[in-house]
Amino acid sequence: MKTNQIKEKLIEELKAHSTKEKSNFWKRIAKELQRSTRKTREVNLDKLDKHTKENETVIVPGKILGKGELTHKITVAAFSITETAKEKLKNNLISIHDLIEKDPKGKNTRIIG
């Protein structure tokens, strides 16, 4: 399946979930993912480190890049992650689908990017 098809499927799932849970949070994530590729959010690890607190859960509606290091433990979900960032985040990653299960209304998750 092409990335665009995966992205479109995820956007539809997020919209359906936001309607079901009456959650504007997931509707906003879907809207962010619908942006054109040129306007996709890109966040480096150093920015994640700077703008998060210990044990926080965050979502990046775009791509995580590998510049920088994390100095504290956070849980991160993103649509796309570079290999360098994957290596550095290791056990801190969670899929967007798992995050929906963990936080159905999006009340305990912050958007970074």
DOSELO-110592 format. One record per residue: x, y, z of N, C-alpha, C in turn. Coordinates in steps of 0.02 Angstrom, whole numbers, plus 32768, in hexadecimal, padded with zeros to 4 digits. Atoms other than C-alpha are relative to their C-alpha. Example, Ala and Ser with C-alpha at 12.3 -4.5 7.8 and 13.67 -1.06 7.14 Angstrom:
REM residues 2
802D7FC5800082677F1F8186802D803C8000;7FD67FC57FFD82AC7FCB81657FD980378025;
This chain:
REM residues 113
802A7FC58000800080008000802D803E8000;7FD97FC38004804580AB7FD27FF4802B803E;80057FD57FC58065812B805B7FC1802B7FFE;803B7FD680067FDB819A80187FC17FD98012;803A80297FEF7F5E810B80267FFD7FF2804B;7FFD800C7FB87F9780E580D77FEA803F8025;80117FC07FE27F88819D81037FB5800D7FFA;80487FF4800B7ED981AB80B77FD67FD3802D;802480307FD57EA0810F8115800280188049;7FF97FE77FBC7EE4815581B97FD5803E800C;80297FC37FFA7E8F81FD819B7FB67FED8007;804680167FFB7DE781A4817F7FF27FE18044;8008801F7FBE7E00813D821E7FFD80358037;7FFF7FCA7FCE7E2A81DA82827FBF80287FFF;803F7FDB80057D91823582417FC67FD8801E;8035802C7FE57D2081A0826A80067FFD804C;7FF680047FB77D6D819283187FEC80418022;80107FC07FE17D5B824C833A7FB5800A8004;80497FFC80007CA28243830C7FE37FD38037;801880317FCF7C8781A88377800B80188047;7FEE7FEA7FBC7CE081F0840F7FEE8049800E;800E7FB87FFB7CA782A483EF803F80248017;7FBF7FE47FEE7D5F82D583F6801C802C7FC9;7FE27FD280307D9E836F839D804A7FF57FF8;7FB8800D80027E50833883C580117FD57FC4;7FF1802E80377E4F82A783497FEB801D7FBD;80147FDD803D7DF2831182C9803880307FEA;7FC97FD2800F7E80839082D4803D7FDA7FE4;7FC8802980197F03830782BB7FF27FEC7FB8;8013801280447EA582CC82208009803B7FD0;7FF97FC480297EA0837E81DE804980107FF3;7FB87FF480077F5B839381FC801F7FD07FCD;7FE48032802E7F8182F2819E7FE9800B7FB8;801A7FF280437F1A8330810A802780387FDD;7FD97FCA801E7F9283C180ED802A7FE57FC7;7FD5801580377FFA83BE804F80447FEA801A;7FBF801B7FEC80A183648058803180398010;7FD27FC87FF480FD840A804E7FF480228043;80117FDF7FC080A3844880EA7FFE7FD0803B;800080327FCB80B883A9814F802F80178038;7FD67FED7FC780FB83CA81FD803B7FD18007;7FC480277FF381AC8391821F801E80198042;7FE87FEE7FBE81F0838C82D0803F7FD8800F;7FC380227FEB82A1836483097FFA7FEB8049;800180197FBB82C3830583AA801180368032;7FEE7FCB7FD08313839E83FA7FC3802D800F;803D7FD97FF4826D83FC83E57FD07FD9802D;802A802A7FD4820E836A8431801980038047;7FE27FFE7FBD8287836B84C37FF280438023;80097FBD7FE48276842784DC7FB8800D8015;80477FEE7FF581B7842D84D77FD77FCA8023;802580347FDD81898391853B801B7FF78047;7FED80107FBC818E835785EF80067FB58008;7FF880477FF081BC82B0863D7FBD7FDB7FFE;803A802D8004813E822386177FC4801D7FDB;80367FE3802780D6829085A37FF47FD77FC1;80128021803F807B8248850B7FF380367FCD;80087FCE8035808982AB84697FF47FDF7FBD;800A801780458055829983B4801B80367FD1;7FE87FD4803480AA82E5831E7FD97FEF7FC0;8027800F803C803082F2828C802A800F7FC1;7FD17FF7803780BE82E48210803B7FD28009;7FC480297FFF817282A98216802F80148039;7FCD7FF47FCD81F2829882A380447FF67FE0;7FBC8003801B82A582BD827080317FF28039;7FD2801A7FCE833F827C82CB80328030801F;7FD07FD17FE4839E831C82F87FF3800B804A;80077FF57FB883BD832983B37FF87FC08026;800980397FD283A282B784487FC7800E8030;80317FF87FCA831A829884C880237FF68042;7FE080067FBE834F82B4857C7FD07FE68034;8031801C7FD282AF827285CB7FD27FD17FDA;802C8032801F822F81E985AC7FBD801F7FED;80427FEC80188198821385407FE67FC97FD2;801E802E802F812081AE84D77FED80297FC2;80087FDA803D811B81E584217FDB7FD77FCB;8021801C803A80A581C18390800880317FC7;7FF97FD5803B80BE820382E07FED7FD87FC2;80108022803E808A81DD822E803F7FE47FE0;7FC280148020813E81D281F2803B8010802D;7FC57FF77FD681E681BE8249803D7FE97FD9;7FC380138023829581BE820080227FC68026;7FDD80397FE0830581278223802A8017803B;7FD77FE57FCA837A8193828D7FD5800D803E;802D7FF17FC882E981CE82F97FE57FBF801F;801880417FE682A7811A830980347FE1802F;7FCA801C7FD7835080E1834B800680248043;7FF97FD97FC38357816E83CA7FC47FFA802E;803D80047FD882A2815C84047FF37FBA801C;800880477FED82A4809C840F7FBE7FF08021;803B80167FDB8227806F84977FCC8037800E;802E7FC97FF381D28119849A7FCB80087FCA;802E7FFA8038817280FF83F77FC07FD9800B;804080217FFF80BB80D383E97FDD80117FBE;80227FF0803F804F80C7834D7FC4802D800F;803A7FD57FF77FC2814283327FC27FD68012;8038802D7FEF7F4780AF833980027FED804A;7FFA80127FB97F8B807A83E37FF1803C802D;800E7FC37FD97F82812E84207FB5800D8004;80497FF980007ECA813583EE7FE17FD28034;801980307FCF7EAC80998457801080188047;7FE87FEB7FBE7F1080E084EA7FDC803F8018;801E7FC07FEE7EC1818E84E57FC880117FCD;80367FFA80327E19818484867FE880487FF4;80187FBC80097DEA823A84A4803980317FF3;7FC77FD4800B7E9A82818494800C80318038;7FFB7FD17FC77E9082D4853F80478002801E;7FBF80047FDF7F3D829C857B803A80027FCE;7FCE7FFF80347F9D82B884D9800880487FE5;7FF37FBE801C7FF18356849780167FFA7FB8;7FE97FFD8046800D838683E2803F802B7FFF;7FC27FDB800780BE83BC83BB800F80077FB5;7FED7FF8804580F4840783177FE4803E7FE1;
